[in-house]
Amino acid sequence: MQINWFPGHMKKTLENIEKDLKGIDIVLYVLDSRAPLACLNPVIDKLVANKKVLYVINKCDLITVEAQKKILAYLKSQNKEAICLEGTKSSSKSLLLNKMKEIMKDKIQRFKEKQVFPIFKVMVLGTPNTGKSTIINTLCSQKKTMTGDKAGVTKSKQWVKISENFALLDTPGTLWQKLEDQNMALKLAYIGSISKDAIDVSEVGFNLVKTLISSHPSELCNRYKLDSASGEPIEVYDNILRNMGSIRRGGEIDYERGANIVLNDFRTGKIGKICLDFV
């Protein structure tokens, strides 16, 4: 299975991002905490290279505190400003605004001395389904943009004023033209950043279990009532699907249904607090 997903609107989105970035003061680069490195779009990385960027590690409730520390330490080692948060929490608003003010403090002070109080323009970027629109809604303290639990919900750019100092530009999530690293592509599929129409769900579900057998066997056993996660991955996978009742009439395993259940369990945190990077 070769994973690749770059519909026409994403090409247009990247073109618009490059154009709109010229007037942007700060970028909120939203990453999913469960696979933050996979969410780093190399095309966007180049576009924002000379901008002030705040890396927002979203959905941090779905990973451990230890994993959060590793992510922040890594980004700090790369001289990147970052913050971990749970985008749906109202408390995230003050955390983000304070961090943005800190990043822009020199510019804010220069304007203040001139008795000028501009509205700084902020662009929100990220791969699909990382929670960009959810974070904007939290910053606005009300629902201003459309959100969803599938890739590609936001279709057009939207300006949203969030405070006296900042206005946000929400943009559609976008990937890059060729996903050369298929390990990264799988991680994006696991967290729901790639449309289900562009993947073989049965194969992705199996690959997720195979990954968790290696990195988080105890969580897998606890969730699916396994005595052990040792043995051939396909045997472990079959046991999981049988235990969850993913069986067709006649006793045949329903791999597609089982894969969808496993993927949903992972995405909703039912398997455990799991970060696929920094293991």
N, C-alpha and C positions, 0 to 999 in steps of 0.2 A: 504493500500500500504506500503510495506516494501522496503526501498531504500538501496541498497548495490551494490557497483561496485568495483571489485578488480580483473581485468583480469591478466592473467599469467605474462605479461611483467612488471607489477607493483611489483610483488614479486621479480623478478630478479633485478629491479631497486633499491629496498631497500637493497638488498644484495650488489650490486655494490656501493651504497652510503656509506654503512658501511665500505667497503674495501677502497674506495678512500678517505674517510675523514681523514685517518691516515696521509696523506701528505698535508692536507689543512690548510692554515693559517687563513682564515676568511670565514665565511658563509654569503651569502646574502639570507635571508629567506623572500621570496616574499609573501605578503598577499594581498588579494583583499579588498580594503577599504570598500566595501559594506557589508562584512561579515568577518572581520579579525579574530575573535575568531573561527569561523567555519573552517577557513583555517589552523588553528594550528594542524598539524598532530602529535598525541601523540607519534608515533614511531620515527619520525624525532626529536621531542623534546628531547627524550632520547639520540639519537645518537649524537646530537650537544651540549649536556649538558656541556661538558668541552672545547668547542670551542668558539672563539670570533665570535659573531653573530650580524649582523646588520639586523634588521627587516625592510623590505622595504614595506611601505604601498602604494601599487600601485593603479592607477586609481582614485587618490584623487579628480579629477575634477568631479567625479560622486557623491560626498558627500559634505556636508556643511563644512565650516571652523570650526564651533562649534564641529561637529562630529570628525573632524581631531584632534582637541585639546583633546577631550575625549580619543581617541585611544592612542595618544602619552602619555597622563597623566597616563593612565592605564599601559602601557608598562613600563614607567619610574618607577611606583610604584613597578613593578616586577623586577627592576634593569636590564632592557633590553634597549639596544641602538636601536633607531628607527628613521625613517625619512619618511615623507609623500611626495609623488611626483606623477607626471604624466609621466609615462614611455616613452610615445611617444614624449615628448618635448626634444629638444636638450639641453636645460639648465639643464636637469636632470643629464647629464653626469658629469658636474663639481660638482654638489651637492653630487653625490654618491662618486666620487673620493676623494673629500675633507673629507667626512665623514669616508671613509675607511682609509685614511691617518691619521686622528685623532685617530681612534681606534688602528691603528698599530704604532703610533708615538714612543712609547718606543722602540719597536723592530727596527724601522727604524733608530732611533738615535744610537742605539748600533752598528748596521752595518755600519753606516756612520762614526763613530769614528774609525772603523777598515778599512775604505776605501773600503768597500764591498757594492755592489749595486745589491742585489738579486731581482728576480721577485717573488713576493708573490703570492701564489696560492689561488684563490677564488672559492668557489663552490656556485652555484645558485640553491636553492631548493624551493619547494613550491607545492601546490596542482595544478592539471591541470587548465589551462585557467586563471591563475592569472597575466599573462603578463611577465613571466620570459624571454622568448626569445626576446620580444619587448625591454625590458630593456637592454639586452645584445647588441642588434642592435644599440640602442642609445649610449651605452658606446663605441661601435666600430665606431660610426659615419657613419655607412653604414650597409647594410643588410648582416649579416654573417650567420644567422641561419634562419630556416624556422619558420614562425609565422602563426597563424590561429585563427579563432574565435570559435573553438570547442575544446573540451577536448581531450588531447592525441596527439597533433600534433608532439611534439618532441619525437622521438622514440629511439635515441641513444645519448650517451654523446659526447660533442664537446668542445675542448679547443679553447679559443679565447683570443689572446693577446689584451689588451685594453689600455695599457699605458706602460711607461718605467718600472713601478713598479709592475703592476698587470697583471695576466692572469686568465681568467675565465673558469670555467668548467660548461657548461650548462648540465643539466640532465633532463630526462623526468619527467613530473609531476606525483606524485603518491599520492594515498589515503592510507588508512590503511585497514586491512583485514575485520574488522567488524565495521560498522557504528552503534554503539549502541544507540547514541543519535540521534533519528530521526528528532528532531527539527533542529539540526546542519546539518543533511543530507539534509533536505529540503532547507536550506539556500545555501548549495553547489549546489543543483539542480537549484535554482533560478539564481545563478550567472554563470551557465554553466560549473561547474567543474565536473559534472557527465554526462556521455554520454547519449544522448537522447534515445538510445536503452535500457538503464537500468531503465528508469522511465516511468510512465504513465503521459504523457504530460498534458492531460486534468485535472488530479487530482492535479498535481503540479501547473498549472496555477490557479486553483481555490484556492488552499492553499495560493498562493502568494497574491491574492486579499483579502482573509480573513485576512491575516497578515496586509496588508496595510490599511484595514478598521479600524483596531485597532490602528495602529501606525502612519499612514499618510493619514487620510481621506480626508483632503483638497486637497492634491496632486492628489489623485484618482479622486475626483470630478472635478477638473480643467481639467485633461487630457481627461476624458471620458464624460464630459458635464452632470454630475449628479447633481440633485438638492440636494441630500443628500446621505450619505453613511450609514445611519441608517437602521434598519430593519434586516431581516434574510440575512446572507451572500450570500446564493444562489440566493436570489431575486436581491441583488445588483449586483452580478456577471452576472446574466441574463440580467439586464439592460445595463451593460457595453457592453456585447457582441452584444446586439441588436443595441446599439448606434454606434458601430463600423462596423455594417453591416455584422456580422458573422452569416449569416442566409442561410440555404439551401432552395431549392425550396420547397414550401409548408409552409414556415414560421417556420420550425424547426431550432433551434439554433445549429450551428456547433461548438461544444465545443472544439474539437481538434484544429481547425483553430484559434478559438478565443484565446485559451490558448497560442498558439505559438505567436500570435500577442502581447498579454499582456507580456509574458516573454521577447520578443524582445524589447518591449517598456521600460521595467525595465532595461534590460541589457545595453541599449543605452542611458539611462538617460532621456528618453522622459516623464516618469511619474514625475520625479523630482530628486533632490539630496537626495538620500535615503541611510542611513546606517542601516542595520537590527540589528546591535549590539549597545549597549549603548543608547537605546531609552529611 
